[in-house]
């Protein structure tokens, strides 16, 4: 059994996508990042960067004691290794998937996260910052759109952890993008959205947050974005 410490964010959805696709049994443990649950000592033992998601695998492949893993990309790689699924077995195929997984972790996620922050969460609207990240989002959408022009999924015919990592971050309505400008990306996104495992993964989010949050409070903003070295304990 796997414990998934989770909140319904793009990084959280990555892991439920994998677990549902692989049909791995897991327990969903909510970590309400708006109220500061990510700073609880028990959670910090498995996620020292005070960020979710994190997992604890109580039945690791080596038969030893439970293994905890933090960082969504590391979790995807761990689960792919555990199950032998969604990561090619040949060297060149693995390299290709790892390239695009790192592209998401180092570029798509952080840049689109800044887009969300300045457009939706910052206490004041800073036109330069908004334009900067909306444009960078457009560029990254363009990179992915070009990549998907001649293939079903990011790394070819097969659905992999590279797709699972990128899919939850494509939220055009929140990111100032028009999907009509990215037809190959739109086709890929629609195909993943329709997968039964994707439907199940997103439905499970309601177990920890039954209703979508409409607006962020000042207290939540402080918890989410007012952190410095003092929170590292």
N, C-alpha and C positions, 0 to 999 in steps of 0.2 A: 504494500500500500504506500502511496505517496501523499504526503501532506503538501498542499500548495497554499502558500501564504500570498494573498492576492487582493487586488482592488481592480475594478473594471476600467483600466487605462489601456492604451495601446500595448505597453510592455506586458501587462497582465494577460491581455488577450492572446498574445503569442503562445503562452504556455498552455492555456486551455485548448487552443487550436490543436496543438500537438497531442495532448493527452486524449482529446476526443477522437482524433484521427486514428491514434494507435490503440484506442479502447483500453487504455491503462486505467485501472481503478485509482481514484484519488479522492482525498478529502479537501474540500475548499474551506480555507480559513481566512476570513475577512481581515484585512489590515486597513482600517479607515485612515487614510493619509491626511484627511482634512481635520481630524481630531488629534493627530499625533501618535497614533498607535504604533507607527514605525519606529518610535523611540523607546518602546518598552524593552527592558533588559532581556526578556526571553526571545524577542524577535532579533535583537542585536547580536545574539549569540550565533545566529545563522546568517544574518545579513548585516555585517559590520558597517556598511555604507548607508545604513538606515533607509534603504530603498527596497520596495517590493518590485517584482516577485522574488520569492525564494522558495526552495523546495527542501523537504526532508524525505529521502527514500529509505523506507524501513526494510526493504528487501533488495539491497544492492546486488549486482551480478557476482561479486566476489564472496557473497555469503557472510560478510562481516557485519560490523556494527553499522547503524544507520549513517548515511552520507547526506550532508546538507550542501546545497549549491545556491549561490546567489549570482545575480546578473543574468538577464534574460537570454543573452547569446550563449553564455556558458551553460545555462539550463537546457537550451535546445540541443547543444552539442552533447551534453551528458545523456539526455533522453534518446537521441539518435544512436549513441553508442550502446546504450542499454538494450534498445529494442532491435537495432539493425535496420531501422526504417528511416526514410526521408533524408538519407545522406548516401550518395553513391559509394559503392565499395571499391571502385577503381580510383587510382591516384589522381588522374586528370579531372575526373568528375568531382572528386572531393575538393580539389583546389578551386574549381569553379564555384562550388557552393560556398566555400569559405570566403572567397573574395566578395561575393555579394552579401553574405552575412555580415562581414566586417564593414562593407559599404553602408549597410543599414545602421549598424551599431555606431559607426563613427560619423555618418553624414545625415542620412534620411531622418533618423530619430531625433538627434540633437537639434538639427536645423528646424524641423517642423515643430519640435517642442518650443523653440524660441518664437516661432510664428504664433503658436497658441498663446504663449505668455504675453507678448506685447499687444496682440489683437484682442485678447479676451480677459486677461487676468491683471495686467499692469494697472495700478491705480490712476495713472495718467496716460493719455494717448500720445505717443512719441512718433510723429509721422516718419522720420528717418528710419527708426527701428522697424516699424511695421512694413514699410516699403522694402527694406533690406531683406527681411525674412520671407515676405510674400514672393519676392523675385527669386530668392534662392530655392524656395519651394517649387516654383515654376521650373527652374533649371533641373532640379532633381526629378520632378515628374517627367520632364523631357528625356532625361537619361534613361529612366525606366521604360518610358514609352518606346524609345528607340530600341532598347534591348528586346522588348516583347514583339517587335514588328514581324519577326519570322519564327517565333516559337510560342508554344502554349504557356509555358511557365518560365520563370527567370533563367533557369539553367537547362531548358530543353523541354522534352516531352513529359518529364516527371515532376510531380509536386514535391518540393523539398522544404527544408527548414529555412531556406532563403526566402521562399514565398511566404511562409508563416511569419517570419520576422517583419517583412515589409507591409503585408496586407493591412494590419490594423492601423498603420500610420497614414493610410490614404483616406483622408477625410476632407474632400474638396470644399464642402460648404463652410467648414471652419477655417480653411486655409487660403481663401481667396482665389480658388482655382475653378475653372470650367472644364469638366471632363470631356466635353466635346472637342477640346483642343488636344486631347490625348486619347485617340481612339483605341490604340492597342492596349494601353493601360486600362481603359474603361472595360474592354472585353475581358481582360485578365481578372479585374476586380469583380466583375459580375459573375464570372465562373467560380471564383473562390467563395463569394458570398452565397452562392446556391448550393454549395457542398453541404450535405447533411451534418457533417461534423462541425462546420462553421456555425450552422444554425444552433446546434446543441451548445457549443462553446459560449456563444453570446447570450443564450437563454440562461445559462448558469449564473451569469453576472447578477441576475435579479435575486439570487439567494443571499447576496451580501449587500446589495443596494437595490431595493425593490423599485425605487423611482429615480429617474435621472435628475441630477442636480441642475437647477435652473440658473442659479447665481451663486457666486462665491462671497462669503462674508469676510469682513476685515480680519476676524480672528483666524479663519481658515487661511487667508492670504499670508498672515504672519507665520503660521505653522508651515505652510508649504514653501514660502519664498523668503522668509526672514531668517534663514539659518546661517550660522557662522561656526567657528571652531568650538564654541561653547556647547554645541549639541553633541559633540563627539565625546562620548563617555565610556 
